[in-house]
Amino acid sequence: GEDVEQSLFLSVREGDSSVINCTYTDSSSTYLYWYKQEPGAGLQLLTYIFSNMDMKQDQRLTVLLNKKDKHLSLRIADTQTGDSAIYFCAEILMDSSYKLIFGSGTRLLVRP
Amino acid sequence: DTEVTQTPKHLVMGMTNKKSLKCEQHMGHRAMYWYKQKAKKPPELMFVYSYEKLSINESVPSRFSPECPNSSLLNLHLHALQPEDSALYLCASSQDGTSGRHRYFGPGTRLTVT
């Protein structure tokens, strides 16, 4: 069945880079997503990557996709305290449901 | 504009009450979704509306009743809820329901059932 896995927790110092990792199972997924959720808030679509790409850069965010290993990562450069949040990786199932399958979320704590 | 709005922000209701959650988007999206999120968990899909028709019901109990009055609005009617239904209820929208990509979420309604 479909499964998206992430590590649960990451702690970094302000100004360092953060790398959040994710593995997924549906090799036919067309899009893979990163969402950010701050405490008490909804999910913010941070960035996404199309499955025929290896990398996408958007300001401080870099997404890397390794299709062979079904591995997705999100790198945040110059991490700030405002980046502290839960980050969800998600893939779209390419069956008739087009469901969005989420990982369990990685809690990023940025220490001053 | 990628905004999905939800009202109310917070809702406390007793088990015998009837209440409704509201969601609105003006992005021209034709698919709208309800998700339920418990603390420290990812969102779980409840319902999908595509072109104002219910296309997916994830075996949600009948005490939750969705309604899509038009392409911009989505409601979730609540009746006779249980304390375990307390959660963050998130609405989302996307361009259409067939590809379902680029889902945009609202801020959620924090529901407490007493």
Interface residues (C-beta under 8 A of the other chain):
Chain A: T30 Y31 Y33 Y35 G40 A41 G42 L43 Q44 L45 Y48 F88 I92 S97 Y98 K99 L100 F102 G103 S104 G105
Chain B: T2 V4 Q6 K40 K41 P42 P43 L45 I56 L90 A92 G97 T98 S99 G100 R101 H102 R103 Y104 F105 G106 P107 G108 R110
